[in-house]
Amino acid sequence: MLGLKTDNSTQLLRLLRNVSAEDIVRHQQDVLTPEVSAVYNRRVVLNAAALGILLEDMERFVPRDLNLSRGSNESLEAAALIREFYFGNGSLQNVTEQRYVDLETDFAYVVGFHRSVSQHVTTGFSPVFVYQFAYDGGLGRSRYDGYRGPIVGAAHGDELGYLFYPNSSKYSPVENSTDFAVLQTMVSIWTEFAKIG
């Protein structure tokens, strides 16, 4: 990879630490692993108490690639549009945690996900496989791994409970239940993907 022919993981790691992400994407045809990306419907917010403070600065959600100077009229207008899209024109005091999670999900995961996939598609040589996991069931990692509160939807990593049965879960899906069917489907899909791509 990138001029290095080795089976030594230490040498490969040393090379990768000194190479830009763009170079890795440009040379991905040298790597046998295809890109697999996922986007989730929801992200669990663990510190909901800070909701009001975080939302006071809506300008932090303005994408950097718009090249708008922070504090400029254009940046403030973009921040106002983002606020209106997610929260309407009402007071931020009445914002639900769910709406905030939707905003954070898009900002923290979806934007970067789309950038990554776009870069792989336009500059890479290997196929890109994209999936969306949206099932919100009992084996979702966020169900037994921490805070859920009133948040609905699949959280980041929830599909792992359907691929690798978690020891920390006290929940076992009943045969013929939806959870059991999703578990079987996920294992089947990933097994087939590993076999034939």
N, C-alpha and C positions, 0 to 999 in steps of 0.2 A: 504494500500500500504506500502510495506517495514515494516510490523509489526504494522502500525498505522491504526486503524479502526476508522474513524471519518467522520462526515459530515461537520465539521468545516473547512472552507477554510483557516483561519488563521493558524491553526495547521498544515494543509497540506503544506501550503506555507513555514512555518518554517522548516518542515522536508525536503522539496525539496531543500531548500537553503543550506542544510548541507549534501546532498547526491551527490555522483559523477554521471556523466552521464552514466557511465558503469553500475552502480548499478540500475539505473532507467531502462535501456534497459534490463538488466538481469531479472528484475521483472515486465516487461511490461504485462505479462499475468494477473497480478492483476488489470490492468487498462482496461476498456472496449473500449477505443478509439484506433482504428487501426492507424498505421503510414501512412500518406499520404505525399508523397514527390513530388516536381515538379522541373523541370529544364527548363530553358528558353533559347531560341536561342541567345539572346543578352542582354546586360546590358547597360543602359544609363550611360555614363560618364559625370558628371556635370562640371568637371574642366578640359577641354581639353587643356587649356593653359599650363598645367604642363606636357604635353605629353613628350617633349624632356628630361626634367629632370628625369622623372620617368623611361624612357627607358635607361638612362645611366647605371643603376644598374640592369642588367638583372638577376644577381645572386639572387635577391630577389624572383624570380619566381621559383627557384629550390625547389621542394617539400621537406619539412623537414623530411618526413619519409624515404628519401633516406639516411639519416644519413651522409651527406657529410659535412665536415668542411668548413665553409665559407672561401673563398680565396684559398682553396686547388685546385690542378690541376683538380681533378675530378669534383669539384663543378663548376669551371670555364668552363670545357668542357660541363657539363650539361647545363649551362646557354647559351653557344654558340649554342647548339642544339635547345634549346627553341627559341632563337632568329631566327635561320635559319628556323625553322618550321613555325613561325608566320610571319616573315618579309623577308625571303629569305636572300641572301648574300649581299644585297645592303646597302646603307647608311641609318642610322636611321633618317636622315633628311627628307627622302621621305616617311616615314611611314604614312599611311593613318589612320585617326581616327578610321575607321571601323576595321582595323586589330588590333589596340590597344584594342578596345572594345572586340574583340574576345578573345584576351589574358586575359584581366581582367575578362571577364565572366568565362572562364575556371578556372582561379586562384581563384577568389573570390566566385564562386558559384559551379561550376561543380565538382571540386576536393572534396570539403567538402560534396557535395551531394552524390557522389559515396561512400565516406567513411561512411557516416551516414547510407545509405541504406545497405551497406555491413555489417556493425556492427549489424543492426537490423535483417538482414537475418541470420547471423551466430550465434547470441547470443539470439535473441528474440524468443518469442513464438506466437506472434500475426502476422497476415498476413501483408505484406507490399504492399502498392498500389503506383505505380509510374506512373506519366504522364508527358508528355512534351507538353507545350503550345507554339506553333510556329506561331500562326496567328498574323499578323501585320496589324491590322485594325483600324478603326476610334474610337472605344470605348476603345482602349488600354489606360491604365492610363497614360502612358508616353506622349500620344498625347495632353493631356490637363493639365498635371501636371508639365511640365518643359521642359527642353532642349531635342530636338530630333536631330536637325541639319541633317547631311547626314547619320545618323545611320539608318540601316534597320534591321528589325527583331523584334520579340517580346521582350520586356524588362521585367525585374523583376516586377511582380505584374500586368502585363497587362491584365491577365485573369479576374481580379477583376471587370473591367468595363463591362464584359459580364455576371457576376454573380450578381452584385449589381449595378443597374443603377446609375451612378454618377450624383449628383446634380450639380457638378461643370462643367460638360460637356455641351457645347452648341450644341453638335451634337446628333441627333436622327437618328438611322438607319431606312431606308425606308423598309417597308415590302417587302419581296421577294428579298432583297439585300443579299449579302454574309455576311455582318455584322449582319444583323437580323437573318440569319440562324445560324451563330456561336453563337449568344446570346441564341437562343432557344436550340441549342444542348448542350451548357454548362450548362444551367439551368436544362435541362432534365437529363444529366449525373450526376450532383451533387445531384439532388433530388433523383434519383434512388440509388445512392451510400449511401445517408443518410438513405434511407428506408431499403435496403437489403444488403449493403456492397459490 
